[in-house]
């Protein structure tokens, strides 16, 4: 029995009408997919298959969360997942997947394994950049980043990065809307 045998949909024997399938994705699913980015997962996947005139319309809905490493501090970062995907499947002479919305599978295939479709759907719902909100990164890692960063003295970009890392270290959140940054106050003097 294969790692992904539970994700086989019996399309060939499916009567016309609608069928519903549910799957739960945990850490093991992503480990089996050899995904090194997803450390934990709690994602529910619902698939509705509508069979009509030899055509199968599959609608995937995935909701839950995954835990990935923060790009800045490498601590765990929980990312919500809420996505949908639709694909049309039809039997034909050979396997063909020229489009993101349509695939053709050989008449000899009794089942369609949707494990990789589910994986791609969930992975594409995770943002490219994984970063904690300001002030939530690991203090220890933030101070190490600041200590070991090499930059030219007087580099304004590096000075700004140091200020941002100081804010992270101080665990400050964004200022209230009533509070005005003193740097903006100096700009008001330029108007006169």
HUSUL-V953182 format. One line per field, one symbol per residue. ss: DSSP state (2 for helix, 1 for strand, 0 for the rest). psi: psi as a letter, one per 20 degrees, with the letter a starting at -180 (. if undefined). Layout:
ss = ???
psi = ???
This chain:
ss = 000022211000000011111111102222220000011111111111111100111111111111111000000111111111111111110001000001111100000110222222222220000000000000222222222200000002222222222222200000000000022222222220
psi = prhkhijppmghjprqbpqpqpqppahhghghikoihohqqnpppppppoppljpoopopopqbqqprqphgijrpoppqporqqpqpqqqahrppmiqiipqpqqhiohqoojghgggggghiipqhpnpqqpiirpgghghggghjppqqpjohghhggggghghghikqrqqqhhppphhhhhhhhhh.
